[in-house]
Amino acid sequence: MPARVISVIGGSDSSPANLDLAERVGVEIARRGAVLCCGGLGGIMEAACRGAKREGGQTLGILPTDVKEHANEFVDIAVPTGLGYARNFLVAKTGDAVIALDGSAGTLSEIAIAWFSNKPVISLVPSGGWAAKLAGERIDDRRADAIYAAASPEEAVEMVFQAMNWK
């Protein structure tokens, strides 16, 4: 059976409170035995990876550059793409589900990609940004569900497990 993968998306420049939320998401993903995928750089991505590594989890960073060494220090497997923002497509497609924190235009693009790829999208509402703006919303009519609204990191990961019917 392939590994369970959860993509964590969010900005490279975020508040200390949001970085704490991201780290807690990473901890919970690792505790539940899933692999954390992200864009591999700083901010939300680094904090989530740090949390996962603290719990002995595995992390995958899909980088926008051609250089593996650009990955944050908590990435186990760095995938240099040289694709710039187009790597957002790969981050969203790699996860079985996506957890969004905060975020600007890059996060918005990843949410849309996950949505049209029929992947569950969970928003961590207290983080603000596009994640909070889209919580509970349907982006378009191609799906009957909406973006899940989670109040805590633990609830966000639990929502992934419920949406994916994982035990």
N, C-alpha and C positions, 0 to 999 in steps of 0.2 A: 504494500500500500504506500503510495507517495506521501511525503511529509505534508502535514497541515501547515499552511503558510498564511500569515496575517500581515498585510501591508499596513504600515503606520505612516500616515502622511501629515505634513504640517510644515510650517515655515522654518527657514534657517535662522531667522531672527525673531525670537519670542521672549516673552516675559519669564522671570524666575518662577512664577506660579505655574505657568504652562509647561515649563521644562520639568517641574516636579510632577505634574500630571502625566507627561509623556514617559518619564522614568517609571512611574507606577504602572502605566500600560505595559511597558516592556517587562517589568517584574511579573505581571500577571500572565502575559503571553508565555513566558518561560515556565512559570509554575504549572501551566496547563499543557505543556509539552509541545507547543507549536513553534515554528520557526518565524522569526520576525524579519520582514523585508521592509526596506525603506530606500530612500534616495542616497543614503550613505554619507551624507555630509554632516554639517553641524546643526545646532538648534534642536528642534523637535526630534530630528532623526538621530542625532548623537545621544540625546537624553534617553530616548526609547531603547537604543542599543545598550547603553550603560546599564539600564535597569534589567534588561534581559541577561546580560553577561553576569551581573551580580547574582542572578539565580541559576547560573550555569546553562543558560539557553543558547541557541544558535542564532546568528544574525547574518543577513544577506544585504549588501549595499549595492544598488544599481546606480552607478555614477554617471554624471553628465559628461565627464571628461575622459580622456584616453589614458589616465594615469591611476593605477591602483593605489598608489601612495596618497592620493587625495582623500581616500576614505577616512572616516573618523576612527579613532583607535579601538573602538568597540565592535567594528565590523569583522566578522570571521571570513566571509567570502566577499571579495570586492569584484564587481563586474564593471570594468571600464568600457563605456559605450561610445564616447565621442559624439553623442547625440544631442548634447545640450538639453533644452527643455523637452525634446522629443522623448527623452528617457522616462518622462512621467507616464507615458503609455505603458512602458514595460513594468514600472513599479505597480501601477494599478492592475495590470493583467496578471502579474505574478502571484499576487495574493488570492487566496480563496475568498477572502473578504477584506474590506478596508476599514480602518479606524482613522477618522479625521480629527485633528486638533488644530484649532486656530486657523491660520492660513490665509494666503492672498491668492493671486491669480494662478500660481502653479498648483496649489492645493485644489483650487476650483477645477482646474483641468483634470486632475486625477479623480476627483469626485465624479465628474461627467463621464470619464472613461470607464470607471467602475460601474456606473449606472447603466450605460448602454451595453456593457459586457454582462449585465444581469448578475452582478456580484452584490452581496449585501454591503451597504455603506452605513457605518455607525458613526454618529457625530458625538464627540464629547462636548456637550453643550457649555459647561463652565469655561471652556477655553476660548470662546468668542470666535471672531473671524468668520470666514465662510462656513466653517463647520457648524457654528451656532446658527447662522442665518438660514441654513438649509435644513436644519434638524426638523423632522416631522413633515417635510415637504416632498412632493413628487416633482421631479424635474420635468417630466413629460408624461404622455399617456401610454408609453410602451410597456410600462410596468404598473401592476395594481398596488404594490406596496409603496412605502415612503422611506426616506432616510431615517434610520432609527435614531432616537434621541436618548443618549445615556447621560446620567448625572455624575457618574464616577468611573474611574478607570476599570475597576472590577466589574461594574455593570456593563461597560462597553465590551469587554472580552466575553462575558457571559452571553451577551446578545449575539456575538459572532457564533458561539457554540450552539446556541438555540437555533439561529437562522440556518446553520449548516447541518443541523441534526447530528452534531458530534457529541459523543458521550464523554 
